Amino acid sequence: MAGPCSIPMPTDEEQRLAALYRCEVLDTPPEEAFDRVTRLACRAFDVPVALVSLVDRHRQWFKSAQGVDVPETDREIAFCAHGICQEGLFIVNDARKDPRFRNNPMVVNPPYVRFYAGVPLTVEGKYRVGMLCIKDYRPRKLTEEDLEMLRDLGQTVIDSLERRRAQIAVEAGARELEREHQELRLLAAAFETSQATLITDATGVIRRVNPAFTRITGFTPEDVIGKTPGVLSSGLHGPDFYRDMWRTLRTAGSWEGEIWNRRKDGMVYPEWAAIAAVRNAAGEIEHFVAVFHDISEQKRQEESLREARQEAERANRVKSDFLAAVSHDLRTPLNAIIGFSELLSGTRLDETQRYYVKLCRTAGENLLALIDTLLDLSRIEAGRAVLKQEPFELRRLLEQQLDLMRLSAEEQGLALELDVDPAVPGWVAGDAARLGEVVSNLVSNALKFTERGGVYVRVERRKKDQIWFS
C-alpha cells in the first residue's frame, strides 16, 4: 500500500496551535451553527462530503462532518494540512494527477478521494487553524461563482469561531470581575473584540458599549447608555421571547440564540447573540455582557439556496407534467396509426403497397418506443433505468430500421446495405427498442455525412457472447 505523502508545516505553527486552543473547540460536541454550513455546502455543490476540519499537532479533527463517519484522521494524510499552509482557496481538481496526493492512502484506497476544495479558517486575523472543505470521488472543477460561495460559507464558519472566541473572552472577563469586582477590566476585554458588545447592570440598564456596537447598530454610546436593550427591539419578538431569555439568564447564567434587532436608521436585521451574567463572590448578578454578530449575509445565502431548491422542484414538476401530456396526447393517435396500418395490411394490396404499409407500421412502433424512452427519463436520472432482456430476431430488427432510411439514402444517391455474418445467431436476447434506436441514430448520422458511395452496416460475432456492429 502506498504511504502517506509528506506534508508542509506552517511557519507560525506554534502560534497557530495556540490560537486554535484559544478557540476551545477541539473535541467539543456537534453544534448546529457548524452543521448547518456543511449541510448547505453539500447541497450547494452537490458533493458527498463537507467538513469543518481543525488541524491539531498530529491530527485533523472534524467539528462538523457530512458524509464521513470517523471523527478525525492523521494529519499526515490530511489535504487540510496542505491548505492551512497557504492563503486563499486550496483546490485539487484531480488528486490522482497531483504529485502531492496521488499516493495518498485516501486517494489510492477507499474512499478514493479525487476532488478537494477548501477555504482556510483564519482566526484572530492571521492564524489558519483549519479548513471548510468539500470532497468528491470524481474529478471536479468549480466555477468562479462556486468559489465565491465557498469563500462566503468559509467566512460563516470563521464568524462562528470568532463568536466562540469572543464568548470565551467575555466569560474570562466575567470570572475576572467575580474575583476583583472591576467593571473597567471587563470593558477593556469588550473593546478588544471585533464583535458588538454591550454591558448592562443587574437591572438591564446599559452602562457600556464598544465601537463595534456603534458600527453595527448605528447607535452611539450617548444614544443608548442609561436605557435598556429594548431600544434595539425590532418588534418581531413577543413578550414571551424576552421573558424566557431573562429567566434563562438569571437561572442558567447565559443565553445564546438568534434575535432580530433594529438599527438606528430603522432597518431590521438578524444577529447571533451570546449573553452572560456576571456574578460577584456572593453569587449575586452584577452585570450582563452581551456579544452579538450581524448574520444578514448568512440569512441571504440560506434564502438563496432555498429559492434555488424550490426552483429545481418546480422544474421537475413541469417536466413530469410535460411527460404525462406526451404520454396521453401522442400515444392515442400513434396507436390508431399502428392499428389502421395493421388493418390496411389485411386488404388487397400489391407488393409495393404492402411494403409501404409495413414501413408505416414500423415507423409508428419506433416512434412509440421513442415516447417510452422519453417517459423513462426520470428513471434514468434517478439511476433506476433497466434494460429489457427479451428474445428478438436480430436480422429482422436491423432490416426494419434500414428500410425506414432506405428512401432517404436513395434520394441522396447512396447505397444502404446490411451484411450479417452467418455466425451471428438469428435470435438474441436484449432490449430490442434500445438497440433499434442506436442503429437508427448511427445510420442516420452516417447518411448525413456521406456524400457519395454508400453506408454499409456489418454485424459480426467476435466472441461466444459478443456481437460487433461496424
C-alpha positions as CSV (number, residue, x, y, z in Angstrom):
1,M,0.0,0.0,0.0
2,A,1.3,3.5,-0.8
3,G,2.5,5.5,2.1
4,P,1.2,9.0,3.1
5,C,2.7,12.0,1.3
6,S,5.0,14.4,3.1
7,I,3.2,17.5,4.4
8,P,4.4,21.1,4.7
9,M,4.4,22.9,8.0
10,P,3.2,26.5,8.6
11,T,6.0,28.9,9.5
12,D,3.9,30.1,12.5
13,E,3.0,26.6,13.7
14,E,3.3,27.1,17.4
15,Q,1.4,30.4,17.3
16,R,-1.2,28.8,15.1
17,L,-1.8,26.0,17.5
18,A,-2.0,28.4,20.4
19,A,-4.8,30.3,18.5
20,L,-6.6,27.0,17.8
21,Y,-6.5,26.1,21.5
22,R,-7.8,29.6,22.5
23,C,-10.9,28.8,20.5
24,E,-11.6,25.9,22.9
25,V,-13.4,24.0,20.2
26,L,-11.4,20.8,19.9
27,D,-13.3,17.6,21.0
28,T,-16.5,19.5,21.7
29,P,-20.0,18.1,20.8
30,P,-21.6,18.9,17.4
31,E,-23.2,22.4,17.0
32,E,-25.9,23.4,14.7
33,A,-24.1,26.6,13.6
34,F,-21.3,24.5,12.0
35,D,-23.5,21.6,10.9
36,R,-25.8,24.0,9.0
37,V,-22.9,25.2,7.0
38,T,-21.7,21.7,6.0
39,R,-25.2,20.7,5.0
40,L,-25.6,23.8,2.9
41,A,-22.2,23.1,1.3
42,C,-23.2,19.5,0.3
43,R,-26.4,20.7,-1.3
44,A,-24.9,23.8,-2.9
45,F,-22.0,22.0,-4.6
46,D,-23.7,18.6,-5.0
47,V,-20.8,16.7,-3.2
48,P,-21.0,13.7,-0.8
49,V,-18.6,15.2,1.8
50,A,-18.3,18.5,3.5
51,L,-16.2,19.1,6.6
52,V,-15.2,21.7,9.2
53,S,-11.7,20.4,9.8
54,L,-9.4,21.7,12.5
55,V,-5.7,20.8,12.2
56,D,-4.1,19.9,15.6
57,R,-0.5,19.0,16.1
58,H,-0.9,15.3,15.0
59,R,-4.4,15.1,13.6
60,Q,-7.3,16.7,11.8
61,W,-10.4,16.7,13.9
62,F,-13.9,17.3,12.4
63,K,-16.0,19.8,14.2
64,S,-18.7,19.1,11.6
65,A,-18.8,16.3,9.1
66,Q,-21.2,15.4,6.4
67,G,-20.6,12.1,4.6
68,V,-17.8,11.0,6.9
69,D,-18.2,8.5,9.8
70,V,-14.9,9.0,11.6
71,P,-14.3,12.0,14.0
72,E,-10.6,12.5,13.0
73,T,-7.7,11.3,10.8
74,D,-3.9,11.5,11.0
75,R,-2.5,14.9,10.0
76,E,-0.1,13.2,7.7
77,I,-2.8,12.2,5.2
78,A,-5.0,15.3,5.5
79,F,-5.5,17.5,2.5
80,C,-6.3,20.3,5.0
81,A,-2.7,20.1,6.3
82,H,-1.6,21.5,3.0
83,G,-4.4,24.0,2.8
84,I,-3.5,25.8,6.0
85,C,0.0,26.5,4.6
86,Q,-1.3,29.0,2.0
87,E,-3.6,31.9,1.9
88,G,-6.8,31.7,-0.1
89,L,-8.6,28.7,-1.5
90,F,-6.9,25.4,-1.8
91,I,-8.1,23.4,-4.8
92,V,-7.2,19.9,-6.0
93,N,-9.2,19.2,-9.2
94,D,-7.9,15.6,-9.6
95,A,-5.9,14.1,-6.8
96,R,-4.6,11.2,-9.0
97,K,-2.9,13.8,-11.2
98,D,-1.5,15.8,-8.3
99,P,2.0,14.6,-7.3
100,R,1.3,15.7,-3.7
101,F,-1.7,13.4,-3.3
102,R,-1.6,10.6,-6.0
103,N,0.0,8.2,-3.4
104,N,-2.2,9.4,-0.5
105,P,-4.0,6.5,1.2
106,M,-7.3,8.2,0.9
107,V,-6.8,8.5,-2.9
108,V,-5.4,5.0,-3.7
109,N,-7.7,3.3,-1.2
110,P,-11.2,3.8,0.0
111,P,-12.8,6.3,0.0
112,Y,-10.9,7.1,-3.3
113,V,-10.9,10.9,-3.0
114,R,-10.5,12.6,-6.3
115,F,-11.5,16.2,-5.7
116,Y,-10.9,18.6,-2.8
117,A,-11.7,22.3,-2.4
118,G,-11.2,24.2,0.9
119,V,-11.1,27.7,2.3
120,P,-8.8,28.4,5.3
121,L,-10.5,29.2,8.7
122,T,-8.5,32.2,9.8
123,V,-8.9,33.4,13.4
124,E,-7.5,36.5,15.1
125,G,-6.9,37.9,11.7
126,K,-3.9,35.7,10.8
127,Y,-3.9,32.2,12.1
128,R,-5.2,29.4,9.8
129,V,-6.5,26.8,12.3
130,G,-8.3,24.6,9.8
131,M,-10.4,24.4,6.6
132,L,-14.0,24.4,5.5
133,C,-13.7,21.8,2.7
134,I,-15.7,19.8,0.2
135,K,-14.7,16.4,-1.3
136,D,-15.9,14.3,-4.2
137,Y,-15.0,10.9,-5.5
138,R,-14.7,12.1,-9.1
139,P,-12.6,15.0,-10.6
140,R,-14.4,18.3,-10.4
141,K,-13.8,21.9,-11.4
142,L,-15.5,24.8,-9.7
143,T,-16.8,28.0,-11.4
144,E,-16.0,31.5,-10.2
145,E,-19.5,31.6,-8.7
146,D,-18.8,28.4,-6.9
147,L,-15.5,29.7,-5.5
148,E,-17.2,32.9,-4.2
149,M,-19.9,30.8,-2.5
150,L,-17.2,28.6,-0.9
151,R,-15.5,31.7,0.4
152,D,-18.8,33.0,1.9
153,L,-19.5,29.7,3.6
154,G,-16.0,29.7,5.0
155,Q,-16.5,33.2,6.4
156,T,-19.6,31.9,8.1
157,V,-17.6,29.3,9.9
158,I,-14.9,31.8,10.8
159,D,-17.6,34.1,12.3
160,S,-18.8,31.2,14.4
161,L,-15.3,30.5,15.6
162,E,-14.8,34.2,16.4
163,R,-18.1,34.3,18.2
164,R,-16.9,31.4,20.3
165,R,-13.6,33.2,20.9
166,A,-15.4,36.4,21.9
167,Q,-17.7,34.4,24.2
168,I,-14.6,32.8,25.8
169,A,-13.1,36.2,26.3
170,V,-16.3,37.5,27.8
171,E,-16.5,34.6,30.2
172,A,-12.9,35.0,31.1
173,G,-13.6,38.7,31.8
174,A,-16.6,37.7,33.9
175,R,-14.5,35.4,36.0
176,E,-12.0,38.2,36.5
177,L,-14.8,40.5,37.6
178,E,-16.0,37.8,40.0
179,R,-12.6,37.9,41.6
180,E,-11.8,41.6,41.5
181,H,-15.2,43.4,41.0
182,Q,-13.7,45.7,38.4
183,E,-16.1,46.7,35.7
184,L,-13.3,48.5,33.7
185,R,-11.4,45.3,33.3
186,L,-14.5,43.7,31.6
187,L,-14.9,46.8,29.5
188,A,-11.3,46.6,28.2
189,A,-12.0,42.9,27.2
190,A,-15.1,44.0,25.3
191,F,-13.3,46.7,23.4
192,E,-10.6,44.2,22.2
193,T,-13.2,42.1,20.3
194,S,-14.4,42.9,16.8
195,Q,-17.9,41.7,17.9
196,A,-20.5,44.2,19.1
197,T,-20.6,44.3,22.9
198,L,-22.8,46.0,25.4
199,I,-22.7,45.8,29.2
200,T,-25.7,46.3,31.5
201,D,-26.1,46.5,35.2
202,A,-28.1,43.8,37.1
203,T,-31.4,45.6,36.3
204,G,-30.6,45.5,32.5
205,V,-29.7,49.2,32.1
206,I,-26.9,49.7,29.5
207,R,-23.7,51.0,31.1
208,R,-21.1,50.5,28.3
209,V,-20.9,49.7,24.6
210,N,-17.9,49.2,22.4
211,P,-17.1,50.8,18.9
212,A,-18.2,47.6,17.1
213,F,-21.7,48.1,18.7
214,T,-21.9,51.6,17.1
215,R,-20.5,50.3,13.7
216,I,-23.1,47.6,13.5
217,T,-26.2,49.3,15.0
218,G,-25.5,52.9,14.2
219,F,-26.3,53.9,17.9
220,T,-23.7,55.9,19.6
221,P,-22.9,55.5,23.4
222,E,-24.9,58.7,24.0
223,D,-27.9,57.2,22.3
224,V,-28.1,54.0,24.5
225,I,-26.3,54.4,27.8
226,G,-28.9,54.7,30.6
227,K,-31.5,52.9,28.5
228,T,-32.4,49.2,28.3
229,P,-31.6,47.0,25.3
230,G,-35.3,47.4,24.3
231,V,-34.0,50.4,22.4
232,L,-32.8,47.9,19.8
233,S,-36.0,45.9,19.7
234,S,-37.3,45.1,16.2
235,G,-40.9,44.4,17.4
236,L,-40.7,41.0,15.8
237,H,-40.5,39.1,19.1
238,G,-43.3,38.8,21.5
239,P,-43.1,39.4,25.3
240,D,-42.7,35.6,25.9
241,F,-39.4,35.6,24.0
242,Y,-37.8,38.2,26.2
243,R,-39.3,36.8,29.4
244,D,-37.8,33.4,28.6
245,M,-34.5,35.0,27.8
246,W,-34.2,36.8,31.1
247,R,-35.4,33.7,33.0
248,T,-32.7,31.6,31.4
249,L,-30.1,34.3,32.1
250,R,-30.9,34.5,35.7
251,T,-31.1,30.8,36.3
252,A,-28.5,29.3,33.9
253,G,-26.3,32.4,33.8
254,S,-26.1,32.5,30.0
255,W,-28.3,32.6,26.8
256,E,-27.4,32.2,23.2
257,G,-29.5,32.4,20.1
258,E,-30.8,34.2,17.0
259,I,-32.6,37.5,17.5
260,W,-33.9,40.3,15.2
261,N,-32.9,43.8,16.2
262,R,-33.3,47.3,14.8
263,R,-30.5,49.7,13.7
264,K,-30.7,53.4,14.4
265,D,-31.8,54.0,10.8
266,G,-34.8,51.7,11.4
267,M,-33.5,48.7,9.4
268,V,-34.3,45.4,11.0
269,Y,-31.5,42.8,10.8
270,P,-30.8,39.3,12.3
271,E,-27.9,38.7,14.7
272,W,-26.5,35.9,16.7
273,A,-26.2,37.0,20.3
274,A,-24.5,35.4,23.4
275,I,-25.3,36.9,26.8
276,A,-23.6,36.0,30.1
277,A,-24.4,37.0,33.6
278,V,-21.5,38.3,35.7
279,R,-21.8,37.4,39.4
280,N,-19.8,38.6,42.4
281,A,-18.2,36.5,45.1
282,A,-21.6,36.2,46.9
283,G,-23.2,34.8,43.7
284,E,-25.2,37.9,43.0
285,I,-25.6,39.2,39.4
286,E,-23.8,42.5,39.0
287,H,-23.7,42.8,35.2
288,F,-24.9,41.2,32.0
289,V,-22.5,41.2,29.0
290,A,-23.9,40.7,25.5
291,V,-21.8,39.9,22.4
292,F,-23.5,39.8,19.1
293,H,-22.8,39.4,15.4
294,D,-24.8,40.5,12.3
295,I,-25.8,37.3,10.3
296,S,-27.7,39.1,7.5
297,E,-25.4,37.7,4.8
298,Q,-25.7,34.2,6.1
299,K,-29.5,34.5,6.0
300,R,-29.3,35.8,2.4
301,Q,-27.3,32.8,1.5
302,E,-29.8,30.4,3.1
303,E,-32.7,32.1,1.4
304,S,-30.9,32.0,-2.0
305,L,-30.3,28.2,-1.6
306,R,-33.9,27.7,-0.5
307,E,-35.2,29.5,-3.6
308,A,-32.8,27.6,-5.9
309,R,-34.1,24.3,-4.4
310,Q,-37.7,25.4,-4.9
311,E,-37.0,26.4,-8.5
312,A,-35.5,23.0,-9.1
313,E,-38.5,21.3,-7.6
314,R,-40.8,23.4,-9.8
315,A,-38.8,22.4,-12.9
316,N,-39.1,18.8,-12.0
317,R,-42.9,19.2,-11.7
318,V,-43.1,20.9,-15.1
319,K,-41.1,18.1,-16.6
320,S,-43.4,15.5,-15.1
321,D,-46.4,17.3,-16.4
322,F,-44.9,17.5,-19.8
323,L,-44.1,13.8,-20.0
324,A,-47.6,13.0,-18.8
325,A,-49.1,15.1,-21.6
326,V,-46.8,13.4,-24.1
327,S,-47.9,10.0,-22.9
328,H,-51.6,10.9,-23.2
329,D,-51.7,13.2,-26.3
330,L,-49.3,11.2,-28.5
331,R,-49.9,7.6,-27.6
332,T,-53.6,7.7,-28.6
333,P,-53.1,8.8,-32.2
334,L,-50.0,6.7,-32.6
335,N,-51.8,3.6,-31.5
336,A,-54.6,4.5,-34.0
337,I,-52.0,4.8,-36.8
338,I,-50.4,1.5,-35.9
339,G,-53.8,-0.2,-35.7
340,F,-55.1,1.1,-39.0
341,S,-51.8,0.1,-40.6
342,E,-52.4,-3.4,-39.4
343,L,-56.0,-3.4,-40.8
344,L,-54.7,-1.9,-44.1
345,S,-52.2,-4.7,-44.4
346,G,-55.0,-7.2,-44.4
347,T,-56.7,-5.7,-47.5
348,R,-55.9,-6.4,-51.2
349,L,-52.6,-4.7,-51.8
350,D,-49.8,-5.1,-54.3
351,E,-46.3,-5.8,-53.1
352,T,-45.2,-2.2,-53.2
353,Q,-48.2,-1.0,-51.3
354,R,-47.8,-3.8,-48.7
355,Y,-44.1,-2.8,-48.3
356,Y,-45.0,0.8,-47.7
357,V,-47.7,-0.2,-45.2
358,K,-45.2,-2.3,-43.3
359,L,-42.8,0.7,-43.2
360,C,-45.5,2.9,-41.9
361,R,-46.3,0.5,-39.1
362,T,-42.6,0.0,-38.2
363,A,-42.1,3.8,-38.1
364,G,-45.1,4.2,-35.8
365,E,-43.8,1.5,-33.5
366,N,-40.4,3.1,-33.4
367,L,-42.0,6.4,-32.5
368,L,-44.0,4.8,-29.8
369,A,-40.8,3.3,-28.4
370,L,-39.2,6.7,-28.5
371,I,-42.0,8.1,-26.5
372,D,-41.5,5.3,-23.9
373,T,-37.8,6.3,-23.8
374,L,-38.8,10.0,-23.1
375,L,-41.1,8.8,-20.3
376,D,-38.1,6.8,-18.8
377,L,-36.0,10.0,-18.4
378,S,-37.0,10.4,-14.8
379,R,-35.9,6.8,-14.0
380,I,-32.6,7.3,-15.9
381,E,-31.9,10.5,-13.9
382,A,-32.6,8.6,-10.7
383,G,-30.3,5.7,-11.8
384,R,-33.1,3.2,-12.0
385,A,-33.3,2.6,-15.7
386,V,-33.5,-1.1,-16.6
387,L,-32.7,-2.6,-20.0
388,K,-35.0,-5.4,-21.0
389,Q,-33.7,-8.9,-21.6
390,E,-36.2,-10.3,-24.1
391,P,-35.6,-12.6,-27.2
392,F,-35.9,-10.9,-30.6
393,E,-34.9,-11.6,-34.2
394,L,-31.8,-9.6,-34.8
395,R,-31.7,-9.5,-38.6
396,R,-35.3,-8.6,-38.9
397,L,-34.9,-5.7,-36.5
398,L,-31.9,-4.4,-38.4
399,E,-33.7,-4.7,-41.8
400,Q,-36.7,-2.8,-40.4
401,Q,-34.5,0.0,-39.2
402,L,-32.7,0.3,-42.5
403,D,-35.9,0.0,-44.6
404,L,-37.1,3.2,-42.8
405,M,-34.0,5.1,-44.1
406,R,-33.6,3.5,-47.5
407,L,-35.7,6.1,-49.2
408,S,-33.6,8.9,-47.8
409,A,-30.5,7.1,-49.0
410,E,-31.9,6.7,-52.5
411,E,-32.7,10.4,-52.7
412,Q,-29.1,11.1,-51.8
413,G,-27.8,8.6,-54.4
414,L,-26.3,6.5,-51.7
415,A,-26.3,2.7,-51.2
416,L,-27.6,1.3,-47.9
417,E,-26.7,-2.3,-47.3
418,L,-26.8,-4.8,-44.5
419,D,-24.2,-7.6,-44.1
420,V,-24.8,-10.1,-41.3
421,D,-22.1,-12.7,-40.7
422,P,-23.6,-16.2,-40.9
423,A,-22.0,-16.9,-37.5
424,V,-24.3,-14.4,-35.8
425,P,-27.3,-16.2,-34.3
426,G,-30.7,-15.4,-35.7
427,W,-32.3,-14.8,-32.3
428,V,-30.6,-12.9,-29.4
429,A,-31.7,-11.6,-26.0
430,G,-31.7,-7.9,-25.1
431,D,-33.6,-4.6,-25.4
432,A,-34.8,-4.5,-29.0
433,A,-36.2,-1.0,-28.7
434,R,-32.9,0.5,-27.4
435,L,-30.8,-1.4,-30.0
436,G,-33.1,-0.1,-32.7
437,E,-32.6,3.5,-31.5
438,V,-28.9,3.1,-31.5
439,V,-28.7,1.6,-35.0
440,S,-31.1,4.3,-36.3
441,N,-29.0,7.1,-34.9
442,L,-25.8,5.7,-36.2
443,V,-27.1,5.1,-39.7
444,S,-28.9,8.4,-39.8
445,N,-25.6,10.2,-38.9
446,A,-23.7,8.2,-41.4
447,L,-26.1,9.1,-44.3
448,K,-26.0,12.8,-43.2
449,F,-22.2,13.0,-43.5
450,T,-21.7,10.7,-46.6
451,E,-21.5,12.5,-49.9
452,R,-21.1,9.5,-52.3
453,G,-20.8,5.8,-52.3
454,G,-22.9,4.3,-49.5
455,V,-23.4,3.2,-46.0
456,Y,-22.7,-0.4,-45.0
457,V,-23.8,-2.0,-41.8
458,R,-21.9,-5.1,-40.9
459,V,-22.7,-7.4,-37.9
460,E,-20.0,-9.9,-36.8
461,R,-19.6,-12.4,-34.0
462,R,-16.3,-11.7,-32.3
463,K,-16.7,-13.9,-29.2
464,K,-19.1,-16.5,-28.0
465,D,-21.4,-14.0,-26.4
466,Q,-20.3,-10.8,-28.1
467,I,-21.8,-9.3,-31.3
468,W,-19.9,-6.4,-33.1
469,F,-21.5,-3.7,-35.2
470,S,-19.5,-1.7,-37.7
